[in-house]
Amino acid sequence: MRIEIDEKGFDLMLEYEQIKKRIRLIGIQLNVDFENRIPVFVGVLNGSFVFLADLIKEITISSEVTFVKVSSYDGDKRTGKIKKEIGLQMKLKGRDVIIVEDIVDSGDTLRYILEMINKEQPASVNVCTLLLKPKSLKTKFDEICYVGFEIPNEFVVGYGLDYNGLGRNLRDIYRAVGK
């Protein structure tokens, strides 16, 4: 299935049913791994809000949720500069933190967020990402413990991910075609 967003073509990559099943499994693993603890889920806006909303429904242990917002894209191109738009809204000292990302590609944004969170002296930091582009990573992150899907180095949209601000509302995930 092909769709068009802002005059750019996209083909279906992951269907919502696949995404839901994978999120259920991640939720089960988080419940086991953080049993008897109260983790703080730190959602990275804007992209993670759909993923985090579905993930938190699978969490049965006590937990808290907060958000940060950073930006590093202009359309489908990385700018190379990371801009903090909303910083941490709670103290994380001594807390178990789970950073929730929609996608980790180069790792630049994740590195920035990890530095921000580690300054707070948390007890632990883990990263949960829906999508991971392993071939795009500039550095290895030991903190990436929960991955929905590993994907090739392609631009994707849908399920919270956008192209020029559009497409976040799509249930499925699509990959860009052509130039």
Secondary structure, 3 states (H helix, E strand, C coil): CEEEECCEEEEEEECHHHHHHHHHHHHHHHHHHCCCCCCEEEEEECCCHHHHHHHHCCCCCCCEEEEEEEEEEECCEEEEEEEEEECCCCCCCCCEEEEEEEEECCCHHHHHHHHHHHCCCCCEEEEEEEEECHHHCCCCCCCEEEEEEECCCCCEEECCECECCECCCCCCEEEECCC
